[in-house]
Amino acid sequence: MLSHGRATVLAALVALLGLALCGPRTSGRPAEAAPVAYSATVPGSAVSFEMTPVPAAAGAAGFWIGRREVTWAEYDVFRADPQAKVQRADDPPPGADAITRPTPPYADESFGFGKAGMPALSMTHHAAVEYTRWLARRTGLSYRLPTEKEWECACRAGGDESAVKDGRAWVKDNAGAHPHPVGTRPANALGVFDLVGNVAEWVDSGSAALYPQVAKGGSWMDPAGAASCEARRVSDPSWNERDPQDPQSIWWQTDATFVGFRVARSFEAK
Amino acid sequence: MSDDTGTRREFIRRGVVAGGTLLAASLRAPAVHAAGSDAIGIGLVGCGGRGRGAAADAVRSSPGVRVVAIGDAFADRVAEARERLKELGEAGAVPDERAYVGLDAYQRVIATPGVNYVILATPPGFRPTHLEAAVAAGKNVFTEKPVAVDGPGIRSVLATYEAAKAKGLFVGAGTQRRHEQGYVEALRRVHDGGIGEIVAARAYWNQGSLWNKPRQASWSDVEWQMRNWLYFTWLSGDHIVEQHVHNLDVANWALGGHPLHAMGMGGRQSRISPEYGHGFDHFAIDYQYEGGVHLMSMCRQIPDCANRVAETVVGTKGVCELESGAKRYELVGGSGYRFTGTATNPYVQEHADLIAAIRAGQPYNELKQVAESTLTAIMGRISAYTGKAVTWEEALASSEALVPTNLAFGPMPVPPVARPGQVT
């Protein structure tokens, strides 16, 4: 596995490749030092995560993307933060500025797959968005979900069109019927792990609806042909079909162990 | 294995096949059922999240099903349910005069003309009384699990089972794993000898903690306890009864009967503050079945610990691994098997199967099996609370009646947390 330093150098090199793959950098901005990869801790914990720069692309400014899918260790810090309000499905809507956190899950939220090193999974799109809002509020930095375009750009800039062929993706053929700890296949050329395969990843669609939303990249449940930079799966209420409560959870899904997410952050935004 | 077992297997298999055929038939002919004598009129007793969910599942399961009357102890719950059920359109529209509030609301729901399918979804402590009333009134029932919290409750339910059978009534139970195709397929193979002779089993429901509703100044003791029913044994039976009954039911299904003996332990380490009543937060029980087969059972509701919600059946030639959450239904070793089909939603299927049986006039009564699974859980709790070993007969004959008679809103002290070895 690459050391962090070497990965950073590699990322800078690949940024050039990204220009070619994703189009020219938006013009007219003053020259500035190229953003670099960094490591941070999830506020209120010793849990760390890493962010990798993805260069600007046609119609999309540059941004950082999480090197790994958000893990249970990261997600559970959010779940336990007493300063965020537990928002039940039948509570009145919180104010726009309110930061909310999940209700206690029924049964085993890790679905028997365990939590150590594992990607948080089967949460709703709303839950993933609330995690990024919470992380942004706690850090003062503009964490959010990547857009679909950004996600695909990171995938292509990292050379992940060949992720399955090159053995960088956990898919049905090699996963053994379960998801895997993040970062256990080789990284792509940007230094990013598991964009293709393992868990599919929620992206920002611009809509706040619970359904439909889009998850990218395919997952450990998908055959090789359904895991790629283009792969997208559109969610619907069947992803939470076996939630026997009414109203159903806005945080947890019973039938979507193939979905998780990673965070993004714009270069420019504070 | 005796011929009797083989015959029972055949019967079960025929039942499943027939149910599936009937379901398909009913789906093809919605108009006939929508207005005819086959119309199903739901009377919903208990308007919480599960009750509302069960009513919606029943409506979605089959054509010709609508909600006729609803009832709950609390007015806000009834109002919420009426609002939520509107999502079902006409089938969920309940007028003022058929929405009942109060501790006796169940009687009025059951007595409402047009109600012929009573859904019982209150906290379990009330279940024996509600079951008895519904069957006495000649109504078919879908009862949520568990069906009692103590020995006297189980004896009442078993009497109700006999009464329902004598009247030709239909009773389904909310042990939905019995209607989850992966379980049905895997356990059919186990019963056909797919893992050899069964020698042991394991059952788990280990998860984090659940919700708690902060006490409001206007709430009496009884109202506070009912709104936080999970944490009071007279209402829930404790989490081994209220929740782990699902896994114990699978064990009884797999092992073909109920345990004869239980020796268990448990306590509370995490939920020790008053808002959690007097319930335990963990149990571990060794159950002994006929032939010396043991079931190791554990359940826990403590956050940030190892989770597992699953069952394992151990045979001489292989094991059967069952895990509803991950949809894992697998025979490892022996004949080998993995369910890979597309399963229907078991919470809907359990209503589809019951309604298909009602419409076909095919006998269908799950009350005895769910009563036995409930008593399995109760005997484990009794053993853990007292620290004593408990036999099936002792649990069934237990005179410990936890549910107050003539309940009214008002004061009710919280019992002390059970201390094993110090309870007679």
Interface residues (C-beta under 8 A of the other chain):
Chain A: D76 R88 D90 T103 P104 P105 Y106 A107 D108 E109 S110 F111 G112 F113 A177 H178 E241 R242 D243 P244 Q245 D246 P247 Q248 T254 D255 T257
Chain B: G49 R50 R52 G53 A54 A55 A56 D57 E80 R84 Q176 W205 N206 Q207 G208 S209 L210 W211 P303 D304 N307 R308 V309 A310 E323 S324 G325 A326 K327 R328 N345 P346 Y347
